[in-house]
Amino acid sequence: MTNDAATLLHCPNCQATNLLTNKFCQQCSTPLPQRYLWVGGNGLGVGSPGELLADRYLIINKSVVFDTTPGLPPQSPEVENSQPIRPYLRLIPYRLNVPQVYGVLQLFDGDSPSEILLLEKPPIVPDSTGQQISLCSALTDAWGHATSMRQLNWLWQIAQLWQPLKSEGVVSSLLDTYLLRVEGTLVRLLELRFDHATAPELPQLGEFWQQLVSNAKPAIADFVEQVSNLLITGEIDSPELLIAVLDQGLRDLGQTQTPTIQIITKTDTGTRRERNEDACYPASGTLLSKPPQTALAIVCDGIGGHEGGNVASNLAIETIQQQVLELTRLRADCVDPSSVLDDLEKAVAIANDKISQRNDSENRQGRKRMGTTLVMALPIAHEMYITHVGDSRAYWITRQGCYQITLDDDVASREVRLGYAIYREAVQQGGAGSLVQALGMSPSSSLHPTAQRFICDEDTVFLLTSDGLSDFDRVEEYWEKEILPILNSGKSLVDVSDRLIEIANTKNGHDNVTIALVHYQVKYTEPESTIQVVIPDSASIPTVNATAQPTSPTLLETDPGQPTKVLRQKTNFRNLPLNLIVPLLLAIAVGALGFWVKFILENRSNPSGVDSTQLNPNTPADAKKQERRSLNNLKPGWVLDIQKEISLANQTSLSAEFFLVVESKGNKPDAQNDQVNLRVCGQPKLLQKVLKAIGEESIPIKYSQLKEWEAEGKLKVLQVNELVIEQTRCNASPEASSSPVTNLR
């Protein structure tokens, strides 16, 4: 070692120095964060292992440094220069697979300073000394040693990531065998690489997957080869169709996987509160097992104090439990994932409206309205469905690590996703923890719950918790000591739940605390027969936007013994009898005539072409979703998202941190000289500079120029479900210093 001080880790609580191998501070017993950071790009060009950079970062090797003072905030990049980190920020919902920006390291080589990107939680494994690290296995290296279920799970995760990464111009990262790593059940990237001029398409993914066929398990070798060929030939032409095909394969493999599930819940008032506003399902202290019982876990954290937070949380539990009951009885071979996700979101919407209507009936306004957060876990067959609203969290604990799988609905997370700040900077700002949504605060048309699903191919534990435990990173600090023994040594859920409540009360204690532990155990046997590719009808495949949260779900009436949605098969009309064909043709003709008449009447009554749903806030959400937005049907109020830097006529440039809001346009959008008036919106500090340079708030741009930028991938029209977060800034006036936020806590 060239620097003895570099071997010491400073406690974030008392600043005492500790050895790198210490898990807890020797002076105050505080858990010590072990933050190994990946150096983005080509690694460090200066220093040697053992040296200390910027008085805090210990060099492990040219690609990894260790933060010896984790109690201090890292240096943040300037927002104006955030284009290189924009994909990381906007992909924060996928941080389970994509590393996030920790900060920057500023180095001086002569007179020219340079900033090096530091990424946290990379897929690396330190040794027992903490001074040597190894990378998690490359997917191509680990592939041959995995079960057929895990092999297909890894492909499924890549398919899930394809469209989000493509929308950010970094999809080639998924084809880089060095960057593509696996950590147990998870696919994880070391870092992101920008695409070249031409981004990879699905046929290139098929070619990559072809290399895996030879080492695929016998049960899926033919399946992987067929899927690869279908990708290359273009018969699988969308990520959604690819996911549906892989889902069917996983469902077939799941028939040989037998899960056993245990659930326990606990809630406690805490040491400083007079009453408990939290609620949980099943009732606190209940330990249940599936089979034979049904499995569902819910945690709610009430908002409103003496005004009724406990009423809201219990009403949410009661309503959602009733709505989701049928889903807990679905047979494994009758599950359509997209329908389950829709059903879960609809159940949350129903609970939201019940609480909201209760508020309205009691004339509760503003901060007097009662509400609640929600996090829910529903195991079905080989999958775990997680749904949440607010800042109650879900964690996924495996033998490899502890992963937060929900993203808080708060101001800090919104700022990161918009590309305005890295997370560790955003959480330091005033009001960072203020919620932007919770159940009961407004009608469900403005609520956007997040529903996700995860493939379970190994023994695992899911922890649901209110912020009484998760605040101050207590889960990250204690998971290895308190929760991991469930997997490693069979420690009982009762003992672990009691211990977590104790930690919440002694280490935090500022709030009520509620937890649920879901222990998912797997017994898997390799199938004796091979699975085959089944291509579903494209009409039954849901189109999912890459970066938006799902909205306006539809709850379907289900029978426990039937699929929640049947994939439609193509009908062979030549087999229909003539007495059915003639009425069918007549019905089609009448329908077409009716549609034509309706079209003529609507255009007469609305010659301006203005979207009536924009003018009427009470229009149902489903009506707003019917029309796909594009430059071909541009309307006032729509938002254009700048993807790459564009240059305006006055030599002012707009970077990807900005949006454009349509204010007015001509009646002939296909005319070359048609003019569109646009308003610039974005982060206030940057916005002031741009408006000063432009000299006016509204700027005219030719429609042909917009089409050219769209063709070059420089902008796109945001869809309705992409406005979950962006609309709060774009609807604000250009002079606004910040987006409107309802401070619920």
N, C-alpha and C positions, 0 to 999 in steps of 0.2 A: 504494500500500500504506500502510495506517495503522500497521502494525507491522512493522518490518524483520526482527525476529526470526522473524516468522511465515513468512518465505520459506526458513527453514533447517530441514533435516531432521537429527535427531540419530541417529548411528549406534548401534544396539543393542549393539554390541560394545565400542567405545572411547569412546562418547558425543561424538565429534567432530562438529562441525556441517558439513553439506553442503547444496548447492543441491538444490531439489526435483527437478531434472532428472537428478541423479546416480543412476546405477544401482548404483555401488559406492562405498564410503567412500574418500575421497581420502587418508585417513591409514592405514587398516589393510586396505583392499581387501575388506571384508566386504560382501556384497550388501545393499542397503538396501530394506527392505519399503516398498512403495508402497500404503498403506492408505487408499483413498477409502471413506468410510462414508456410507450413506444415512440420512437423518434420518427416522425413522418418524412417522406421523401427518401433521399439517398443516405440518411443517417448523419452522424456527426462527422465533421471534417477536422475537428480539433480534439485534443485531449486523449488520455489513455485510461483504461480501466483502473479504478481506484481514485481518480482525481475528482475534485468537486468543482462544479460549474455554477456560477452565479450564487455562490455561498450556500447552495442548498441541494443541487442535483448531483448525486453520486453516479459516475459513469460505470455501468456494468459491462457494456460493450458498445460498439458504435451505434447500435439500434435501440438500446434500452438504458434508461436512467432511473434512479430511485430518488424519491423526494424525501430528504432527511428532515424537513420542517413542514410536515403536513398541516400544521395548525395555521399557517400563513396562507392567504389567498395567492394563487399563482398569477403571474403577469398575464393580462388579457390582450388579445390582438385588437388593433384599432378597427372600429366598425367600418370605416371607409375602405379598409383593405381586406374585407372579409370574404371576397369572392372565392379564394382557395378553400375556405372552410365552410362555405354555404351548404354543400351537400351533406356534410356531417350534421349541421344544425337542423336542416329540414328533414333529415332522416332519423331524428331522435325517437320517433315512435318505433323504430326498428333497432334500437340500441342493444337488443339481445344478440343481434348478429353483427352490428356495425359499431366500431369503437367511437367514443365521443371525445371532443376536444377538451383537454384539461387546462391548457394554457399555452403560452409560447415561451421559448427560451431565446433571449437575445444575446447573440455572440458578436464579437468584434474581431474581424480578421483584417488587420491593418486599420485603415480609415473607414472601411465600409462595413456598417453593421448589417447583420442578417438575423431574421427571425426563423426559428425552427419550431415546427408544430409538435406539441406533445399530446399524445392520445392516451386516455386512461382505460383501464380494464382490458388490455389487449389479451389475445389468447396465448399467454406464456405461463410457464411453471417455474418458480424459483426453487433452488435446492435448499437443503437444511441450513446452510450457512447464510443464505440470502444474498450471496455475492456471485452466484452463477445461476444463469437461467437457461431454460430450453424452451423452444417453441412447441406449442401444441402440434399434434401430428397434422401433416397435410392430408386433405381428404383422400387424395390418390394413394397415399401410403396406408392409411387406416382402413380403406375401403374393403380390402379382402379379409379383414379380421372381424368385421361387423356382422350382425345377424341380418337376415333379409329384411326384417322390419326396420332396423336402423338404416340400412342402405336406402330403402325407399323413403324413409323419413328425411334423410339428408337431401335427396333429390327434391322432395316436396318443399323443403325450406328454401332451396335455391329458386324453385318456381315461384314461391311467394315473394321473394326479393326481386325478381327480374324486373317487373314494371316500375316499382318505386326507384330502383337504382337507374333504370333507363331514363326515367323522367328527370333525373338529376345529372345525367351525362356521365355516369360512372359504372355502367352495367358491365363493362369489360373486366371489372374486378372479380366477377363471378367466374371468369374463364381463366384466371391467372392461378396456376397450380401452387405458386409460392404464397400468394395472399390467402387462398382458400384453405382454412384450417377447420378442424373439428375438435370440440371439447366435450367429450362424452356424447350426449345426444344432440348437441348444438352445432350448427354450422356457424363459424365465426371468421370474420375478415380481419387481417392484420391492419390494413388501412385501405383507403379508396384510391383508385387510379382513374384519372379522367380518360374518357373515350377519345379516340382519334377523330378525324373529320367525319368518318362514317362509323356510326355505332354498331356493335354486333347485333345480329338479329337471331331469332329462334333457330334457324338452321345451323348457325355456328354453335349454339348450345347443344344441338343434337350431335354434331361432330365431336364435341368434347365428351358427351356422355357415352358415345360409342367406344371410347377408350376404356370405359369401366366395365364393359360387358364381360370380358374374359375372366374377371375376378368377382363377378356378381354371384351370389348364392344361387344354387340350381333352381330354387323355387321362383326366382324373379329374373333369371338370365334372359330368357326369351322375351319377357315383358320389357326389360330395359332396352333390349335390342330393337323391339318393335317401336317403342316410344321414340327412340333416337332416330329411326328411319322416318317415322311420321313427322318429326320435327324437320328433318332435312328436306323432305319432299313438300313440306308446307301443308300437309293434311291436318296437323295440329298447328294452327296459325295464330293462336293467342295464348297469353299466360293463363287466362281463365279456363280455357279448354284443357290446357296442360294440367292445371291443378285438379280439375274434375276427373281426368283420367287417372292421375296419381291417387286421388282420394278413393276411387274404386279399387285400385290395387291394394291400398292400405286396408280397406274394408275387408277384402278377401283374406289378407294375411291376418287381420285381427281375429278371424274365426279360430285361430290356433293360439291366441293369447288370452289368458284368463286373469282378469284383474280382481284383486281383493282390496276393498277400500274401508278405511276407518276415519271417522270424523269426530272431533271434539270441539266444543266452543266454551269460552269463558268470558265473562264481562265483570268489571269492577268499577265502583264509583271513583276510586282514586283517593289520594290523601288530602286534596285541597278543594274538592267539589262537594256540594251538599246533596246533590241528586245525580242520578245516572241518566244521561240523555242518550246513551248508546242502546243498541238492541242487536240481537243475533238470532239465527236459526241454524240448527235446532236450539232449544232453550239452553241457557248457560249451564254448564256442568254435564250436559248430555253426551254420552259416548255411544255412537251407533256404528254399525258395520253393514256393508253391502258385499255380498248378499247376507241376510235375506232382506234387509231394510232398503228403502230408497235412499239415495245419496244426494244431498244438496246442502251447501253451506252459504250463509249470508251474514255479512257484518254491515251495520249501519251506524253512523255517527250523527246524532241529531244536532240541528242548528236552531238556535232561538232561545236557549236557556229557559228561564221561567215562562217564556212566551209559548213554549210547546214543542221543543226539540224532541222530547221523549215521545210525544204523540206522533210526530212525523216519522220517526225511526220505526216505531212499532207498526204504524199504518203501512209503511213500505214493506216491512217483513211480511205482514199478513197478506197483503195484496200480491206480492211477487210469488210467495210460496204457493198460493192458490193457482196463479197463472202458469207456473212452471211445473206443476205437479205431473201433468201428462208427459212432459219431456223426460222425466226421471224414469218412466216406464217403457220408453222406446226400446225395441229390440235392436241389437247391434247391426243387423243386416237391413234395417229399415230407416237408417239415419241419413238424411241429406244435410250436410253441414251448413249450407247457405240458408236453408229454412230454419234450422235450429238457431242460428245467429239472429235471423229476423225475428223469430219468436221471442228470444231473450230481450231484444231491444224493445219489442212491442210490450212485453210484460213490464219493463221499466217505465215505458211511456204511460201505461195505465196507472201505475203506482204514482207517478209524478202528477198526473191529472187529478187523482183523488186527493192528494195533499194540497195541490193548488186550489181546487174547488173548496176544500175546507177553509183555506186561508181567505178566499173570496167571500164565503158565506159568513165568516166572522169579521169581515172588513179589515183584515190585516194588510198593512201596506209597508213597503220599504223594509227596513231592518226588523220590523215586528213580524214579518212573515216567517212561519216555521218551515223548516226544510231538513234535509238529511243527505249525507253522502251514502254511497253504496259500493260494496264490492261483493261479488258472488262467484262461487265455484260450482260447476255442474259437471261431474264426470259421466261420460257416456262412452261405453266400449273402450276403445284405445285412445280416446281424446279427453282433454280437459278444457271446458269452456269457461272463460273468465270474462265477467262483465263488470264495468265500474263507471261511476260518476262521482266527481269530487276528488278528495285527496286520501280516502281510505285505500289502502294498497294491497296488492297481491305479490308475494315472493315465491319463486320456484327454487327449492333447495334440492340439489343432487349431490352425489359424492364428489363432484368436481368443483362445485361452487354454489353461491347464493346469488340469485338474479332477480332484480325488481322487474316485474313484467307489466306493471301498469304505469301510466304516465299521469301525474297529478293534473287535474283540471285547475291549474292556478296560473297566476300572471307570469311567474318565472318560466314555466314550461312553454307558455304561449310565446314569450319573447324569443326563446331559443328556436322554436319551430318557424317563426317568422324570419329568422336569420339576423336578429338585432343584437344578440349577445350569446356568449357561451354560457353553459349552465352555471358554472361556479361563480361567474360574475353576476348573472341574473338573480341568483338567490340572495345576493348581498344588497340588492336594491330595496328601497322602502316599498312595502306592500307586495313583496314577491310571493308571499304565501296566500294572498287573497284569492279566494275561489272565483272562477269565472262561470261556474255552473254547479248546481246541486238540485236534488229532487224537490219539487214543490214551490220553487221560487218564481216560475213562469209556466205558461202552457207548454205541452210537449212538442208543439211545432217548433219551438226554439231550443229544445233539448237535444243533445247529441251524445248519447251513451256510447261507450266503446265496448264492443264485444269481440273477443279473440278466441282462438282455439290453438291448442298445443298437442302434439303427438307424444304420447307416453310410451316409451319402449324400455323403461327400466324403473326400478323402485325409486320413488321420489316423494317429496313432501311439499305441499303448497300451504303457505301461511297467508291468511287474510287478517288484516289488522287495521284498527283505527289509528289515528296519529298519536294516541296516547302512548303507544309503543314505538312507532316508526320515527317519531321526531328525534332529532339529534343522532341519527344513524345508529340507533340501538340495535336494529336487526342486523345490520352489516357488522357491528362489533361483536355480537354474541351468537350468531347463527352456528358458527363452527363448534363452539363449546356446548351450546344448549340444545340445538335442533339436530345437528348432524348425527349425534348418538342414536337417534331413532332409526337411521339407516344402517349405521355401523355396528351397533351393539344391541339393538332391539329395545331401547329405552321406551318406557310407556308414554303414550300421549298425555295421560293424566298428569304425570310428573312434569313433563315438559311444559304443558300449558300453565301449571301452577308457577313454575319457575319464570316463565315469560311475563306473567302478571306481576310477579314480585319485582322483576327488573324494571318494568314500566313504572311501578309505584316508587321504587327507591332511586332509580337513576333519572327518571323524568318527574312523574308525580303531579304534573300541572293540569292533567285532564283525566276524564274517564278513559278507560281502556277496554277494548273488546278484541278478542282474537278467535280465529278458527284454524285448526290444523287438519289438513286433509292428507292422510297417508295412503298413497297409491302403490300397491305391490303388484308385481307382474310375474306371471309364470308363462313363459313362451316356449313353444315347441316348433322347430322348423317344419313347414308343411311337406308332405310327401309328394304332393302333386304341384304342378306349376300353375301360376296364375296367368290370365290372358288379358290383353288390352281390350277394353270396351269403350268405344267412342260414343258419348251421349249426343243427343240431338242438340245442335248449337242454340236452338231457341230456348232450351232449358238451362243454359249456362248464364249465371248472373254476370253483368258487366260491372266490375268494381274499379273505382278510381284509385290510383296508386297511393296518393297521400292523404285522401280525405277520410274522415270518419263516416261510417255508414249512417244514413239518416232515413227517417220515415219507414221503419220496418212494418211488415204486415204479419200479424199473428194468424196462423192457419189452424183450422180445426183438425185435430189429429186423433187417430185411433192408435192405442198402444201397440197393436199388432200390425200396423201399416206404416209405410214410409210417410214422412211429413211432406215430401214432395216427390212425385213420380216423374222421372226423366222421360219426356215424351219420345215416342218412336215415330219414324216417318210412316205415313199411311200409304199403302199401295192402292190407288183409286181404281186400278183395273180390276180389282177383286170385288168392288162394290156393285150391287145389283142396280139395274137401270132405274127402278122405281125410287131409289135413293139419290141417284146422281142428278135427275132432273130437278127435284125440289132443292137440292143443295146448290145447283147453279142459279136457280131463281133467287134463293136467299142471298147469295153473293152479289147478284146484280142489284137487288133492292138495297143492300147495305152500301154498295158503291154509290148508288144514286143519292142516298141519304147523306153520305159523307160529302158529296159534291155540293149539294144544296146548302148544307151547314157551312161549308167553306165560303161560298158566295155571300151568304148572309153575314158571316163574321167579318169579312173584308169590307162589306158595305158599312157596317156599324162601327168599324175601327180602321178607317183609312190611314191613320197616322202610323199604324204598325207598332204602337207602343204596347208593350206586354202588360196586360191588365193585372196580372198577378203582382207586378211591381207596384201598381198604384193602390191595390187593395190588400192591406196587410192581413186581412182575415181569410184570404183565399187559402184553401187547404193545401198542405205541403205536397200532396200527390199531384195536384194540378200543376204546380210549379215544376215538377220533375219531368213532365211529359215531353218537353221540348229540349233537345240537346243544343247547347249554346255553341255558336261558331261565328266567325267573321261574316259568314253568308247571311246570318239573320240577326246581326248586331242591333242591340236596343239600348236606350238610355239606362244608366244605372249598372250595367254590366261591367265586370272588372277584367282587365287584361294584365296578366302576370308576366313581367319581364324576366326572361330566362337568361339572356346574355345581354351584354352592353349594347345599347342602341345610340345612334347619333342623331340629334335634332338639327333642323335647318340653321339655327343660330349658333352652331358649333358647340352646343351643350350636350353632354353625354348623360344618359341615365343607366345606372348599373342595375344588377339583379336585385338590389335591395328595395326597388320601387315597384309600385303598381300604377296602372292607368285606369281611371274610371270614365266611362263613356257619359258625356253630358248631353250631346245632341249629335245628330247625323242627318245626311240627306236621305231622300226616298229611293235612291237607286244605288245600292251598295256595290253593284258590279261595274259602275262607271269609273273610268280611270281618273277622272278629275273630281270625283265625289270627295267631300271633306268631312272628316269626323272631328268633333271637338272633344278633347280629353282633358281630364284633371289629373294631376300628378299627386300621388299620396305615398307615404312611407314613414320611416322613422323621423320624428320631428326635427332632430338636430341636423340630419342630412337634408331634410325637406326645405328648411329655411335657406340653405345655400343654393339649392337648385332653383327655387322660386325667385331668388334674387338674381340669378344668372339669366333665367328665362324672361323675367320682367313681367310676367302675368301668370295668373292661376290656371287659366284655360288655354290649351295650345291646340291649334288646328293641324291635323295630319291627314294627308291624302289616304284614301282607302287602299289604293294600289300599293302604297308604302307599307301599310299594315300587313297586306297579303304577302309582300316580299319578306318582311321580317318573320312572319309566321313560317314561311317556307324554309327560312334559314334557321329555324329553331330558336329565334330570339324572343318570341312571346307566344302566349297562348291565351285563349278565353277560358276563364275559370268557370266550372260548372257550379250548379247550386250547392251540391254537397261538398265542394271545395272551399266554400265561404265560411265554414265553421269557425275558423280563426281569422282569416284574412279580412272578413267583412267589417270587423270592429274598427280597423284602421281606415279602410277605404270608404266607409260611410261617414267617418268623421270629417269635419271641415279641414282644409289645408292648414289652418292656423292652430289647430288643436295641439296641445303640448303632449297629450297622451291619449290612448284609446280609452273609451268609457269602460269602467270596471265596477261591478257590484261587489263591494267588500262584504262578504257574507260572514266573516269572522272577526 
